[in-house]
C-alpha cells in the first residue's frame, strides 16, 4: 500500500492555476455531470418550477459549474474556493461562457464556509478531498449546508495500491508533459482509498455503500441527506 503524502491544500500559484486550467478536463467533467444527473434522476428537459440551488466546494476554475449549467437549465451555482489564482481564472471562464447570471463565486474555506445551514438542494465537489489532511470538517460542512432530502455528490481520486499501478495511471492519464504528469502523480499519492472514505462517511450517518469506485482512478460519494 502506498503511504499517503499530502499536496498543498491551496493551489494559489498563478502559474500552477493556469497549467491546471489548460489541461483537458472536458471528458472527466462531462462524465461528472452525466453521472450526477443519472445518480439523482435529474432530467435536463424537465421544468422543476424553480431553480436547483447548487453549492460547489473547491470549484477551481469553475469548469464543472459551467458544464452543469449547460446541461441543466434549472441549475444556478454558488462556487467556492480558497485560491485567488483559481478564482481569477474561474471568473474569466464564467464570463466567456456567458454564465455570470447563473454562477457566483466566493473565496471561502471548505471546512468553515459561512453559508446558512440547509441552504442548497445539491452540494457537489470534485477533487478537493485529496488536498485535505483531515477531510472530516469539510464533509460535515457539506452535510450542514445541504437541505433535508438534498443531494450530495462528491468525487475524487483513488490512491493506488502500488507504485506500479500509480506509474500506469500517470502514463495513461497524466497529460502531455512532465509537469502535468508530476501534478497528477502527486494528486494520486495524496488521495484516499475507498475504505478510508467509507470510514469517514459512516459516522456521519451515511451508508458506506454510498461510496463506490466509479473508475480505475476515482471514487464517488452519491447520497441524499436524511429528510
Secondary structure as GFF3:
##gff-version 3
##sequence-region A 1 227
A	DSSP	alpha_helix	14	22	.	.	.	ID=ss1
A	DSSP	alpha_helix	26	39	.	.	.	ID=ss2
A	DSSP	beta_strand	52	57	.	.	.	ID=ss3
A	DSSP	alpha_helix	63	71	.	.	.	ID=ss4
A	DSSP	beta_strand	75	81	.	.	.	ID=ss5
A	DSSP	alpha_helix	84	96	.	.	.	ID=ss6
A	DSSP	beta_strand	103	107	.	.	.	ID=ss7
A	DSSP	beta_strand	120	126	.	.	.	ID=ss8
A	DSSP	three_ten_helix	129	131	.	.	.	ID=ss9
A	DSSP	alpha_helix	136	145	.	.	.	ID=ss10
A	DSSP	beta_strand	146	157	.	.	.	ID=ss11
A	DSSP	alpha_helix	163	173	.	.	.	ID=ss12
A	DSSP	alpha_helix	178	190	.	.	.	ID=ss13
A	DSSP	alpha_helix	194	202	.	.	.	ID=ss14
A	DSSP	three_ten_helix	208	210	.	.	.	ID=ss15
A	DSSP	beta_strand	211	213	.	.	.	ID=ss16
A	DSSP	beta_strand	218	224	.	.	.	ID=ss17
###
